[in-house]
Amino acid sequence: MPVEVRLKQIREAKGLSQNALARQLEMSLANVQKIEYGKAKSIPLETLEKICLTLDCEIGDLLVLVKCA
């Protein structure tokens, strides 16, 4: 079962651009985009923690298991 990353939805709900989020996370814009577009092969736990603290969300809000029918 694939895992969907809902970074874009959460970021947009908070009214942040990708650039603003990247600056707050002290990450490159390219890395934020990779995570948003599902192109990241892995996301370190430290990065997940930083994203969740910055966006005031839980890891379960950010990562969702997609059930295949």
Residue, then its C-alpha position, 0 to 999 in steps of 0.5 A: m500500500p502506498v503512502e500519500v504525503r499531504l504536505k501541499q494540502i496542509r501547507e496551503a491550508k496554513g497560507l504558506s508558499q513553498n518558498a516560505l515553508a522552505r525558509q522556515l524549515e531551513m531546507s532547499l525549495a527543491n527538497v520541499q518540492k520533492i516531498e510535496y510531489g511524492k518524489a522523495k525516496s525517503i523522509p528522515l524522521e527529523t525532517l518529519e518532526k520539523i515539518c509537523l512542528t512548523l505546520d502545527c500538524e501530526i505525522g498522521d495528518l502528513l502521511v496517509l496510507v492509501k488503501c488499494a481496492 
